[in-house]
Amino acid sequence: MFEEMFWFLSSTTFWLVIIVFAMFLTAILTSSFSDDKTKGL
């Protein structure tokens, strides 16, 4: 039971990191592609 719980927590943390990294990468690509638009913000 403990191993299943640990696996669930580790996989959830893994996907959370993947999602945050994807959003971070998208923000960098968007700001680099439209640099003049994001300077106002």
KENURO-906172 format. One record per residue: residue in one letter; x, y, z of N, C-alpha, C, O, CB in turn; residue number from 1. Coordinates in steps of 0.05 Angstrom, whole numbers. Atoms other than C-alpha are relative to their C-alpha. Glycine has a CB too. Layout:
<vomis>
A,X,Y,Z,X,Y,Z,X,Y,Z,X,Y,Z,X,Y,Z,NUM
...
</vomis>
This chain:
<vomis>
M,17,-24,0,0,0,0,18,25,0,12,45,-14,-19,0,25,1
F,-18,-24,-2,57,48,17,14,4,-27,17,27,-36,21,-4,22,2
E,-14,-3,26,92,33,-49,-19,12,-21,-11,28,-38,10,-27,-10,3
E,20,-11,19,28,48,-88,-4,29,5,-7,45,-14,-27,-16,2,4
M,4,-28,-7,19,113,-51,24,16,-9,21,38,-19,-5,3,31,5
F,-24,-14,8,91,132,-63,1,3,-30,9,24,-41,25,-15,10,6
W,0,-1,29,85,115,-137,-20,21,-10,-14,36,-29,-7,-28,-12,7
F,21,-20,8,21,158,-142,11,28,5,7,46,-12,-26,-5,16,8
L,-11,-27,-6,55,217,-108,22,8,-18,24,30,-28,9,1,29,9
S,-23,-6,17,118,212,-149,-9,5,-29,1,23,-42,20,-24,0,10
S,10,-4,28,79,206,-215,-15,26,-2,-13,40,-22,-18,-23,-8,11
T,14,-26,0,35,265,-195,20,23,-1,16,43,-15,-19,2,24,12
T,-20,-21,0,96,307,-179,14,1,-27,20,23,-36,21,-6,22,13
F,-13,0,26,128,285,-244,-17,14,-21,-6,31,-36,5,-29,-9,14
W,17,-14,20,68,307,-286,-3,29,7,-5,46,-12,-28,-14,0,15
L,2,-28,-8,63,371,-246,25,16,-10,22,38,-21,-2,3,31,16
V,-25,-12,10,136,387,-263,-1,3,-30,7,23,-41,24,-16,9,17
I,1,-1,29,124,370,-336,-19,22,-9,-12,37,-28,-10,-27,-11,18
I,19,-21,8,63,416,-340,11,28,5,9,45,-12,-26,-4,16,19
V,-12,-26,-6,99,474,-306,22,6,-19,25,29,-28,10,0,30,20
F,-21,-4,18,159,464,-350,-10,7,-28,1,24,-42,18,-25,-2,21
A,12,-5,26,115,463,-412,-11,29,-1,-8,43,-21,-23,-20,-6,22
M,11,-27,-1,80,528,-391,23,20,0,21,41,-13,-17,4,26,23
F,-24,-18,-1,148,560,-376,13,2,-27,20,24,-36,20,-11,21,24
L,-12,0,26,175,539,-443,-18,15,-20,-8,29,-37,4,-29,-10,25
T,19,-14,18,112,564,-479,2,30,5,1,46,-15,-28,-9,5,26
A,-2,-29,-6,119,632,-443,25,11,-12,25,34,-23,-1,4,30,27
I,-25,-10,11,191,638,-465,-2,2,-30,7,22,-42,24,-19,8,28
L,2,0,29,176,619,-537,-19,23,-9,-14,36,-29,-11,-27,-10,29
T,19,-21,7,116,667,-539,12,27,2,9,44,-15,-25,-2,17,30
S,-13,-26,-5,156,725,-510,22,5,-20,27,28,-28,10,2,28,31
S,-22,-3,19,214,712,-558,-11,5,-28,1,19,-44,18,-25,1,32
F,11,-4,27,169,708,-619,-14,27,-3,-12,40,-23,-20,-23,-6,33
S,14,-26,1,127,769,-602,12,18,22,-1,24,42,-31,-3,5,34
D,-15,-14,-20,178,810,-564,-11,28,3,-13,39,26,30,2,-7,35
D,10,-28,-2,149,879,-581,-27,1,13,-34,22,25,-2,11,-28,36
K,27,0,-13,79,859,-556,2,-3,30,-14,9,45,-17,-22,-12,37
T,-2,6,-28,102,834,-488,15,22,16,15,21,40,13,-27,5,38
K,-14,-21,-14,144,895,-472,-18,19,15,-11,31,35,18,15,-19,39
G,19,-18,-13,82,935,-455,-9,-12,26,-15,2,45,-24,4,-18,40
L,8,12,-24,64,884,-403,24,-3,19,21,-13,41,-13,-28,-5,41
</vomis>
